[in-house]
Amino acid sequence: MVERRGLRPFLKWVGGKRQLLPVLRRFYPNTHGAYFEPFLGSGAVFFDLLDQGLLDGHAVTLSDDNADLIGCYARVGDSLDAVLAALDSLAAGHGEGGRDHYLQVRDTRFNPARAVWRDAGSDITTYPAELAAMLIYLNRTGYNGLFRLNSTGEYNVPPGRYDRPRIVDRLLLELASRTFTLPDVRVQVAGFQRVLDDALADDFVYFDPPYAPLSATANFRGYTGRGFGDAEQERLQQVLIALATRGVKVLLSNSTAPAVIRLYEGNAAVGVAGLRTWRFPARRAVNSKADRRGPVEELVVSNIRPAPSLPSTWQSRASASNTAPRGPGRRSRLAPSR
Ligand SMILES: C[S@@+](CC[C@H](N)C(=O)[O-])C[C@H]1O[C@@H](n2cnc3c(N)ncnc32)[C@H](O)[C@@H]1O
């Protein structure tokens, strides 16, 4: 596979899971077949698995329904020189123009070029290298790794506040480029349900959907303008149950929004499928108000037995039936998952 030298995402992404890796690693299975990651984003878990050699010899399917993101990965894979040349020039422009340069690139170059590409059918194979470079530039210098479109489909993320943003990480991009051109690695635009068509018993699937808002006021709705509401969360639960029943090793990280908790904790079908749930503390930075980014809990659902040395802050709750223990007062320490 590729050289391993601290492989990690080259994009910042809302909901990126770098901070949660110490927790998620406990669930990486000892053995598995193919690997699927249907909510790829910046791919924190994918790059981590790769870096640890855990994907060597395994077929990998990475997908996301954000066509710009996948188009960017495709060009980093097959046209890295062109991407880097454009990115170097953007970085130089940013050095001189800063925030004004960001806005000018976003409004007079990125959005118009995107519109042309979209009008031509949004084919990933024709996503221009210049667009890929602009996406990386806007991502590295824009607000908090957000990818947000307005109602007419234009990218409208405001500039971020960084003194010296690292725009071109050549080594990381070279490593990622080699990754995306590996014969066993497929990167595609797809809705998460596609994994149902492909994953077989013993394969490993990691799901990291957009978070449901934790409260009615936290109305962050998503990444591409379409949002990921209760209906999608329900469909996702069904996909998890179907895969687990098939013997696929699944791992889901999700928010502890009430609508999500209802779908998993104490849910009979979830328990029958052999899935268990855990909650653990996490920091989340989606809220624009820094004082509302405090510690929150994260939900993990999996049929993989986690490694034993979990942080003592972990809590476990059974999902085997509707009568499973509920409520903060009755949480137990982590127990074997089956
Ligand atoms: C929480 S982010 C994933 C973050 C990722 N784990 C990381 O470390 O960067 C969720 C991703 O799901 C994608 N997404 C949203 N709705 C989707 C859907 N219906 N099917 C597939 N991907 C979707 C978004 O574009 C976004 O990249």
The ligand as an ORCA input file, in Angstrom:
! r2SCAN-3c Opt
* xyz 0 1
  C     -20.087     14.089      9.599
  S     -19.580     14.235      7.932
  C     -18.388     12.956      7.807
  C     -17.105     13.368      8.417
  C     -15.982     12.373      8.239
  N     -16.149     11.199      9.062
  C     -14.660     13.021      8.536
  O     -13.899     12.544      9.374
  O     -14.405     14.065      7.932
  C     -20.929     13.597      7.034
  C     -20.719     13.492      5.526
  O     -21.871     12.839      4.969
  C     -22.147     13.385      3.686
  N     -23.573     13.091      3.419
  C     -24.663     13.792      3.806
  N     -25.783     13.173      3.438
  C     -25.413     12.033      2.809
  C     -26.117     10.946      2.212
  N     -27.462     10.922      2.190
  N     -25.409      9.941      1.658
  C     -24.046      9.959      1.663
  N     -23.314     10.967      2.211
  C     -23.994     11.991      2.786
  C     -21.766     14.841      3.797
  O     -21.448     15.368      2.529
  C     -20.569     14.789      4.761
  O     -19.357     14.769      4.042
*
